[in-house]
Amino acid sequence: MSRGGEHSLRASWFWLAIGAAWLAWGIVNASTVRMEANLDWATAFRYGLPDALIWFALTPLVLWLARRFPIIGSGVWTALLVHLVAAPAMALLHSTIDATLNSALDRGNLSLVQPIFAHLIRYTLHQNVLTYFVVSGFAHYAAYSRRALEQEKRTAELEGQLTRARLSGLRAQLRPHFLFNSLNTVSSMMGKDPEEGRKVIARLGQLLRASLDDGDRQLIPLSDELDLIGAYLEIEQARFRERLRHRIQASPEALQASVPALLLQPLVENAVHHGLSNKVDGGCVTIEAVKKDGRLRIEVRDDGSGLSAGLRADNGAPSKGVGLANIQARLEAIYPDEHRFSIKNGAQGGAEVLIEIPAGAGKAS
């Protein structure tokens, strides 16, 4: 359905609801007249229904006045004055139409217009003034509610755009970081083993294509992220040989869960370059992932030299490092108040990183 057709349908339902409300009021009014004057139903409806039907006809004018002169902002006093004048004027108009209609229904005896009008002014003018303010108040409430919803929607859209822009910037920051580290690995190999270096360059090309194929997707399956990590570790193993070992273990349910793209890359890089590269006998990088109770738990461990002081904080979260700070910022943006990220020295040496996030999609999927 087109936007114009959708708007027309909403307007039709709106006026149908307004008409139903006034009809209900007319039935209640007729019932009251019947009991008070001891009339039959036909006569009661003849006197009770016109009051509601006339107000239904006047409702568009009341709504227009409420939209044209809202009691808010700098023009509040002008708007208030307009409604204070419009209320009795609308009540007089209602009584005039009501008296004329009742006279016409009474065998067309228009001589009754003046006495009926006088009766209505005496007994119902205050009720009609109050009715005007009730209808106008409803119009003001509806308008304010609509503006509040629109403002909330615009705010949410702006926040979403800001979050996506921030995440795109953070991810863009990771790509050159990852590329430079990988090129340094290749550069260190070319002088020692050119043939192996050429193989690693080919593997690096495949790896970069895979990382770029994700486009602007912020969330990808964990299986894709682990494939990227596996390819990166193959490149690093060409450099460190038997000194670098790795183990990746993830449950089938965890592999299907979504994670921020390039989430684990900085963690594995830190484990290899800061944890294991200084050890003569190298070490092992372990990645484990499980899904339980709707949450995804990922652990990255190494048995290297542990964390430097700059990468530790009192709460267990990283305080320095481009990659680690990037991860922390992205988790806070995608999973506000729903994530856990800690890094600490392991009990048996090395470093341990824990990430826990909702297993479903995040805020900026």
N, C-alpha and C positions, 0 to 999 in steps of 0.2 A: 504494500500500500504506500502511495506517495505521501510526503509530509503534509501536503494540502488536504488530502483525503483523510488522513489521520486526525488533523486538526478539526476538520468538519465533523468527524464522528464524535470526537470528545465534546465539541460544542453541542451536538444533538443530545448526547447523554446528559450533559449539564442542564439543559433546559427541560429535558424530560424529568429529571430529578426535582427541579424547581417547581414544575407543574404538579408533580405528584405531592410535593410538600404542601402547596397551597390547596390542592384538592382535599387532602387530609384535614387541613385546617378548616376548610369550608364545611366538611361533614361534621366535625366537632362543633363548629359554630351553629349549624342547623340543629344538632341534637340539643344544644343549650337553649336555643330559642324555643324549640318544641316543649321542653320541660318547663321553662319559665312562663310561657304564654299558654300552655295546654293546647297546642295546635296539632293538627294532623301532619304527617310526614311531608306531604306535597307542599303544604303551605309553609312549613318550617324550612324546607329546602329553597323555596322561592325567596324567603327573606335571608336565609343564612349563607347560601352559596354565592350570591353576587358579591358580597364583601370580599371573599377570597379570590374570586375571578378578577375583580377590579384590581386587587393588589398584584395578581399575577401579571396583568397588563401593564401596571406601573413599575414593576420590578426592573425592567431594562433601564428606565430613566433613573431610578435610584442607584443602580449599579454604575451607570455612566457618571453620575455626580460623585460617587465615591472614588472612582478612578480619576476623574478630572480634578477633584479637590481632596486629595488624601490628607488626613489629619496627622501629618508627620513633617519633619524638616522645617525649613525656614518659613514656609507658607502656612503654618499650623493655625495661626489666628484668623487668616483670611478664610481658610477652609472651614474652620469652626463656625465663623459667621455665616458662611454660605449654607451650611447644614442647619443652623438654627433658624434661618429664614425658610429654607426648603421644606423642613419638617411640617410646620403648620400649613404652608402653601400646598403641599402634597395631600395633607389631611383634608383641606377644604376641597381640593379637586376630587378626591375620593368620595367625599360626602355628596358633592354635586352630581357626579356620575351615578352614585348609588341611589340618590333620590329620584333622578330622572328615570333610571332603569326600573325601580320599583313602581313608579307611577305608570310607566308604559305597560308593565306586566299586569297592573290592576285595571284591566279593560281599557287601557289607553287613556286613562283619566289624568291628563297632565296638570290639572288644577291642584293635584295633590303634591306636586313637586315642592312648593314652598313650605307647607307644613311638615312634610317628611324631612326636608333639608334642615329645618329648624330643630326637629326632634333629634336628628343625627348629630348636629353641632352640639346640642346640649348634652347628649349622653355618650357619644362615641368619639368626639374630636380628640380627647386626650389619649384614647386607645390608639387612634390612627397615628398621632404624633409619635407615640411609643413604638408602634409597628414600623414606622419609617426608620427610627434609630436602630431597631433590631435588624432590619434588612441591611441598612448601611453598615452596621457593625459587622454583620456576617461578610459583607463585601470587603471591608477593610481587613478582616482576619484572613479571608481567602487570598487577598492580594499579598499581604505580608508573608503568609505561609509559602506562596509561590515564589516570592522574591528570595526568601530564606533558602528554599530548596535549590533554586537556580544558583544562588551564591555558593551554597555548599557543593553543588556539582562543579561549578567553575573552579572552586578551591581545590577539590579533589583532582580535577583534570590538570591543574597547574602543578600540584604536588607530584602527580604521576609523571608529567613531562620533566619536571626537575629531577625526579629520581632516575628516570631512564637516561637523561642527559648525564647525570653524575655517574651512573653505572657504566655508560658507554665510555666516558672519560677514564674511569678507573681501569676498564678492560683494555682500552687503547694504551694505557700506561704499561700494562703487563706485556703486551706483544713485543715492543722493542727490548724490554728487559729480558724476556725469554730468548729473543733472537740474538742479542749480544752475548749472552752466556753460552748459547749453542755455538756461535761462531768462534768464540774463544776456545772452546773444546776442539773444534775442527782445526783452528790455527795451530794449536799445540801439537797436533798429530802430523801435520803436513811435512814437517822437517824430519820426523822419525820414520814414518811409514806412509809415503805418498799414495800408494795403492789403497791402503786402508782408509786414508783420508778421503780419497775420491768416493769410496763406498759410503763413508759417513756423510759426505755432502749430498749424495743421492738420497740417503735416508732422511737427512735434514730437510730436503726439498719436499719429500712426501709428508713429513711431519708439519711443515709450515702450511702446506696446502690443506691438510686436515684441520688445522687450527683456524684457517681463514674461511673454510667452507661453512663454518657455523654462522657466518654473517654477523648480524646484530643480535642473535639470540643470546639472552642473558642466562637462560636455564637450558641445560642439556642433560640427557640421561647420564647417570653415573658410569654406565658401560662405555660411553664415548669418551668421557674424561679419563677413565682408566686405560683405554686404548692409547690415548695421547701420552699418558705417563709411561706406559710400557715402551712406546717408541722412543721417548726421550731417554729412558734408562738404557736402551740398547745403544744409543749414541754414546752415552757416558761410559758404558762398559767397553766400548772400543778404545777408550782412553785409559781407563783404570784396569782393564783386563780382569784377572781373578780377584783383584782387591775389592771390587764392587759386586755385591750380591743383592738380590732383591726378592721379595715375596709379596704377591698381591692376592688377597683372599676376600671375596665378597659373596654374600648370599644372593641367590637368584632374585629375591624380592628387592634387595638393596640395589642391584644393577639397574632395575627399572625406575628407580627414584630419580627425581630431578635435582641437579646441583648447579650452582653458578659456574659458567664456563671458565676454565683455567683456575679453578679453585685450588687444586692440589699442586699445581706446577711450582709455585714459589716454595712450598713446604718440602717437596722432593729436592729442589735445587739446594735449599739450605742444608738438608740432610747430607747431600753428596759433597757439596763444596765446603761447608763449615764443620760438618760433623765427621766425615770419613776421609777427606782428602789429606788430612795431616797425620793420619794413622798409617804406620808402615804396613801393617797387615790388612788395612782397609776395614770393611765391615758390611753390614747388611741393612737395607732399608725395607721396612715392613709396612704394608698398607692393609688395613682390615676395615670392612664395612658391613654393618648389619642393620636391618630394619626391624623395629620392635615398637608396638603400641603407637603406630602412626608417626614415628620419628626415625630419622636416619642418623646413625652414629658412625663416624669415620675416625679412625686412629692412624696416625703416621708416626712411626718410631724408627729410631736408628740406634746403633750401639757404638756411636762415635765418641767424640770428646766432650759433648754436652754443649750447653748454651753459654754464650758470652754474656757479660753483665748487661750489655746494652739491649739484649733481647729478652730480658726478664723484667717482670713487673710484680708488684705485691699481690695483685689479684690473679696472676697467672696468665694475663693477656700480654701480647707483645707490645713493647713501647717504642721500638725502633725498627728500621728496615722497610724498604719500599714495598717488597712483596707482602710481608706480614701486615703492615699497616693497611695495605690495599685490601687484603682479605677481610680484615676487621671492619673496614668501612663498607665493603660490599655486603657483608652479612648483616650489618646494622640497617642498611638501606632496604634489603630484600626481606629480611625476617626481623622486623623491629620487635624487641622484647620476646622473641620466640627462638632464639638461638643461644648456643653456648660455644665459646671458643677459648681454649686455654692451651698454654705451652709451658712446659716445665722440664727439668732434668729428671731422667728416669732413675728409679731406685737402683738399677744395675748399671748405670752409666748411660750416656747418650741423651737424646732428647725425645720427649713424648708430646705430641700435639693431638688434641681432641677437638673435633667439630661435631656438634649435634644440632640438627635443624629439622623442621617439619618435613615429612616425606613427600608431601604434596607440593604444588607450585607455590612460589613466594609472591611477594607484593608486586614485583616487576617482571612477570613472566612474559 
